[in-house]
Amino acid sequence: MAVLFPPTGYARLGPRPARWVLMLLLVLAVGLVALSVSPLKINRTRKDRDDGDGDIALYLAEVERIRRGEGYYEAAAAELAPRGYPTRSVFNWRTPLPMWLLGKLPDPQLGRILLGLLACAAVVLGFEALAREQGHGLGRPLVAGALLAGALLFCGLEDVFVAPVLWAGVLIALSVGCYGIGRRGWGVLFGVAAVFFRELALPYAVAAAGISWWEGRRRECFAWAVGLAAWSLFFLVHSLHVQPLIGPDARAHEHGWVRLLGIPFVLATVQMNAYLVLLPQWITALYFALALLGLAGWQTPLGKRVGLTACLYAAAFAAVGQEFNQYWGLLVAPLWSYGAAQAPGALRDLVRAAQIPCPRLRRGSGVPSHG
């Protein structure tokens, strides 16, 4: 009989540790739900949709200017300040690759098709990676595929395809999937490409390079180093183009990037999944708790890669980012999907490990029987 969800790391626990883990899970879930319904919660998804303007409108305007023959930096300078964006920091200026690419296509909508195809490939790779890992049965691969589809569904929604962070998130998902099926070269290529599309993908690339070094794959680590060096040069050239465009009266963010918003902002980023974004945030809190449980018990090479990266981003988002940066969650939504797909098996193993054998009474007597 095929196993729907193969054993997780929790299957090795004794009854007492398993009960402690279940208790900690309950405390974590209750705490997260409490935060999600408290005044501390952060949720700008509905507000951003109601505004009808914002980053998507900015990117579309830049793409249209590039289509009319303007250079990227000329287009960005013409759109950023009039729309009220701070321009004093070079990090307020997106790198040119995404908008330049879309602006040079015969029709920008071809970019949506391309991104959609890449997203479909990421779902297929994720399914295949977990199917190979599981060996028999399709429970976990099917759940992962369905959750990945929700994380990547934004690729086909209206004009969201112009967001660089969405491209970076899809490329990270492709990189993870390639590692899952043993295609490390493609994993490096997609991972480096993600950084070129959005510098927020840098933690993933650094973590992947560190894993390759730790596991003794020096050639792979060298490939990551070359890719990151190329990106560093690319960003330096980008900075040199931006500096002359920053006027003396350029505005900066009032509070800076290090806001220490903590778990409420992390929850807000986790909500950037098509299945969660319209639902009450307490559902996201439960989803996050289950994803963390799944990642902690996923003790395969792919599981450790996904878990390390997801937790690294959670820690980073707890310290860096502002309320309106909730969309950064598009970058790591696929990673939380992988974790949530492990949760059914993890809960099963914990419940089994935590059970205490109950003695049966011998029929006709009050003497317990353990036989």
N, C-alpha and C positions, 0 to 999 in steps of 0.2 A: 504493500500500500504506500502510495506516495506521501511524503511528509510535506504538509503545507508550509510549516515554519520550522526549519531545523533548529537545533539547540543553540542557545546563546551562552555567553560567559556566565550568566546567572545560574545555569544548570549545575555548576560545580559548587554552589554555596550550600552550607549547612542550614538547618532550620532557623537558628538564631540570627545569623547574618542576613538571611533572606527576609526575615521579619523586620529587621532594622531598615533594610533597603525599602521595603514596602511602606514602612512608617515615614521614612524620609521623603519618599515620593508623595505621600499624602500631604505632608507638611508643605513641601514645595508647591504642589498643585494648589492648595488652599491659599498660600501666600501670594502666588502669582494671580489667582483669581481675585483676591482682595485688592491687589494693586490695580488690576484692570478695571475695577469698578469704583476706584477711589478718585479723589480730585487730582492725584498725581499722574493719572493715565495720560498718555499722549496718543492722539489719533486725529490726523489731519486729512484722512482719505476723503471723507465727504466734503470737507471744506475746500480742498483743492479741486474737486470736481465741480463744486458750485461756483468757484471763482471764474471758471472758463478761461483762465489765462495761466501763465506760469512758464515753467521750463519747456514744456512741449511746444507752446506757441513761439517761444524764443528760438528753439531749434528749427522749427518749420520756417520761420522768417529767415534765418541764416542760410538754410538749404536753398530757399527760393532766390536769395541774392546771389549765391554761388552759381545757380542755374542761369542767372542773367549775366554772368561773366565776372562778377566781383571775386576777389580773393577771400579766403576764409577770414583772415585777420581784419581786413577791411569790413567784411560783413559783421563780424563779432563786435567791432568797435562801434559800428553804426546802430547796433541793436541793444547792447548791454545797458549802457548808461541811460538812454531814454526810457527803458523799461524799469528803471529803478534798481538795477543790480549793482552791488558793490563791485568795484573794479580795481581796488588798490592792490590786492594780492594776486599773484600769478595763478593761484589755485582757483580763483573765480573765473578764469578763462579756460574753457574746455580745450583739450588738445584737438588738433584739426581733423584727425583721421575720420571719425564717424560722419560729421557733416560734410566734409569734402567728398567722401565716397558717395553719399546719397545725392549730393549736388551734381556730381559728374555722371550719374546714371541717366539713361534716356528718360526715365520716369522714376521719381523717388519711390513710388509704390512698389517698384521692383525690389527695393530694400526690404519692404515688409515680407515679400515672398521669400527672399533669400534668408531673412532672419527666421521666418517660419519653418523653412526647410532645415535650418541648423537646429532649431528647437526640437523638431521631430526626430532628427538624428540623435540628439541628446537623450530623448526618451527611450529610443530603441537601444542605444548603448547602455543606458542604465538598466533596462530590462535584461539585456544579454549578460551584463556583468554579474547581476545577482543570480540569474539562471545558472551560469557557470559555477558560481560560488556555492549555490544550493545543491546542484547535482541532480536531484529528483524533486518533482513537485513544482508548482508554479505560484504558490501562495504569495511568498514575499516578492518575487519579481512583478507579479500583477499589481500588488498594492503599491509598490514603488513606482511602476509605470503610471498608474492613475494619479498618484500624488505629484509626480514630476510634471504631468500634463497640466495640473492646476498651477504649479509654480511657474510654468513657462507660457501659460495661456495669454499673458499680456502681449506676447509677440504679435498676436493677431487682432488686438483691440484698437480700433480707431487709428490714431496717429502715434501711439506710444512707441512704435518701432524706431522713432528718431532719437530716443533716449540712449546715450552712450552706456549708461550703467546697465541697461537691459542687454545690450550686446555683450558686455563684459560678463554678465551673469550666465548667458547662454554659452559663451566660450569656456568659462570655468566648468560648467556642467559637461561640456564635450570633453574637456581635459580629464575630468574625473572618470567619465565613462571609458575613455581610451585606456587609462591606467587600469580600470577594472577588467578589461579584456586583454591586458598585456601589451598594448600598443603604446609603449612609453614615449617613443619618438613623437608620435602624434599628440600625446599628452603634453609634452613640452611645448610643441608648436602652438597648440590652442591656448595653453596657459600664458605664454608670452604674448600672443595676440590679444588676450583679454587685458593685459596691462597697457598695451598700446591704445586700446579703445577707451579705457578709463583707469586712471592711476589707482583707484580704490581696489583694483585686483592685485596690487603689489603684495599684500600680506599672503595671499594664496601662493603666488610665485615663490616668495621667499621661503614659505613653509615647505613647499614641494622640493625646492632645491636643498633645504636642510634635511628632508627625509632621504633624498637620494644620496647625500653625503653620509648620513648616519648608517644607511644600509650598504655602503661600500660601492655604490654605482658611480664611480668617478667620472666616466664619460657623460653620463646623464647630468650629473651636477655641473660639469663643464658647459654643457649645452644650455642649461639654465643661466649660468653665469654670463655666457656670451649674449643670450637674449636680453638679460637685464642690463648688461652694459650698453647694448644697442638702444634700449629704451632710455637709459640715462642720457645718452647723446641726443636722442630725439627730444627729450624733455628740456635739455639745455638749449637746443635750437628754438624750441617753442618759447622758452623764457626770453630769449634774445629778441624774438619777434614781438613779444607782449610788452616788454619794458618801455619802449618808446611810445606806446599807446596809452600808458598810464599817466594821466594828467595830474597836476599838482592839487587839484580839487577832487580827485577820485575818492569815492567813499569806501570805507571798510565796514565789515560786519561789526555791530555794536559790541557783541559779547565774545567774538572769536570762536574758534572751532572746538576748543576743549571746554565742554560744558558740564561734564560729569552728570549726565542725566540718568545714568544707572539703568536698572531693570525696566522702568517704564518705557524708555526709548528702545531698548532691546526688543521688548514685546511689540512695540509699534513696527519695527522692521520685520519681525517674524510674520506680522499680519499681511505683508505684501505677497499674498498668494491669492489667486483668483477664487479659491474656495472659501477664504477667510475674510477677504477685504470688506465684504458687505455685511458680515455677521457681527454680533456683539463681540467685543474684544476678550471677554472671559473665555470664549471658545478657543481663541488663539492661545490664551494662557494654558489651557489644558493640553492643547496640541504641542506647545513648547515643552511642557513637562514630560510628555510622552516621547517627544523627539530626543530629549536629553537622556531619558532612560534607555531608549533604543541605541543611541550612539555609545553610551557607556558599556553596554553589553555586547557590542559588535566588535569582536576581537580578531577579525581578519585584517590582512594588509590594507584592503580597500576601506574597511570600517575605521581603522586607525587614521587613515589619511583624511577621510571625510570628517570624523569626529574632531581631530586636531584643528582642521581648518575652520569648522563651524564654531567651535569654542573660542578660537583665536579672534574671529570676527565679533562674537558676542562680547568678549572682553573689551575689544577696541570700541565697539559701539556704545558700551556703557560709559566710556570716557570721552569719546570724540563724536561730534555731531550735534546738530540743532534740531528743534522740533520739526522744521519743514524738510529735514533730510530723511524722513521716514521712507522715501522711495529707495534709499540705499539697500533696503531689504531685498530688492530685486536681484541683487548681486549674489546672495547666499540662500535664497528661497529653495533652490534645488537641493542644497545640502541638508536643510531641515526635513525635506521630503524623504530623503534617504533614511534619516534617523527615525521619522515617524513610521516608516515601513517596517522597521525592526521591532516596534513596540508590541505588537500582538505576541510574537514569540517570546519577547522579554517578560511580559506579564505572565504568560503561561508558565515559564520556567521559574519565576519568582514564587508564584502561588504554589506550584508543585513542591519547590524546595522548602517553603515555609510550613507545609502541612505537618501535623503531629499525628503519628499512628494512633488510632483509637482502638483499644482492646475490645474484643467481642465477648459477650457473656455466653458461657456454655448453657445450652438449653436445659432447663430444669434445675439450674443451680445458680447461686449468686457468685460463683467463682469466675473471675475474668479469664478469658482464654486468649493466648497470644499465638496459638498454632494456626 
